Amino acid sequence: MLVAADKFKGSLTAVEVAERVTAGLRRVLPDLEVEALPVADGGDGTVAAAVAAGFERREVRVAGPLGDEVTAAFALREGTAVVEMAEASGLQRLPAGVFAPLTASTYGSGELLRAALDAGARTIVFGVGGSATTDGGAGMLSALGARFLDAAGEPVPPGGGGLAELATADLSGLDPRLAEIELVLASDVDNPLTGPKGAPAVYGPQKGASPEDVAALDSALAHFAKVLQAPAGPKAAEYAASPGAGAAGGIGYGALLLGARFRPGIEVMLDVLGFAPALDRADLVITGEGSLDEQTLHGKAPAGVAAAARAADKDVVAVCGRLALPPQTLGRAGFRRAYPLTDAEPDVAKCIAEAGPILERVAERIAKDFLT
Ligand SMILES: O=C(O)[C@H](O)CO
């Protein structure tokens, strides 16, 4: 039995989901062998999943999205670092109720990457998603040595809004170690930088951007990519249209400029976490996340787990807080069945407040349905 689920956002971490599911299964089958492999898609929870899989946790003081110092972690094992941008620049780093769509910066994510280089990483898996920022990765690039100046030769203000004032970009001071390592962009989405499917239009509103902010950010990011053609050549424009450039407010674009290779985050993480050998040992896989919905099918962790398990001819069931997919759609995505918490407890508020014990009851039910 393999439990490979993501977090239930706002209620349970991926590690807690695995613990609760295991406890519920073992109440029915005390001797059941259960392997727990918490998973993540590159967004928040990615470092925690790597640490649960045996990576060492390293903490660093870096700038948060508003410039204040925060303690952020990356994970390291045998020359491979897992760096999660949300640790430094995620929505979780903003005070409750505060958004800064125009000014939030990814500078701290660049500091985290630098810390991973300092620690000797030869491969960096850069997990992106869950960001508070829409700055095209300008802050991150600045922390790594790039310079972005206005017409008066002064650094542009932090955040995507400030890029409207950009006159010259200088990439010559970028940390030379970046050219010697493998950088993998592990992204939760494949949007381009700008346009109707770009970072500001699709993900700006969840960071507090008004329609006017979205328009301003879209034009500032397009301008950013144009100015970058001077130091970076035509690839600055090509990358803007590439899949993943629009991830995490366009930090994907900045990462591509650094030579990163784009891969869907869940695929990268399943490799990094050692999912394939764990799957070999399992007969049934339990995956899941807080809300199982249309977004799940577009590259989120449970869909990646289900696809990999189905390819290996293993049964997969899902647990979730909320289920918004019909059985046929679940079947097509490779799930035998999904078990929302609301099956065990109809009161949604209780499902959120007492997710752990309710998940244990759901897992008991799975044990009875599939294992007895
Ligand atoms: O951070 C974001 O903008 C979203 O998670 C998409 O990457």
The ligand as a Gaussian input file, in Angstrom:
#p B3LYP/6-31G(d) Opt

LIG

0 1
 O        1.883000      31.187000      -8.488000
 C        1.080000      31.241000      -9.416000
 O        0.924000      32.247000     -10.110000
 C        0.262000      30.015000      -9.764000
 O        0.421000      28.990000      -8.813000
 C        0.647000      29.505000     -11.123000
 O        2.000000      29.151000     -11.147000

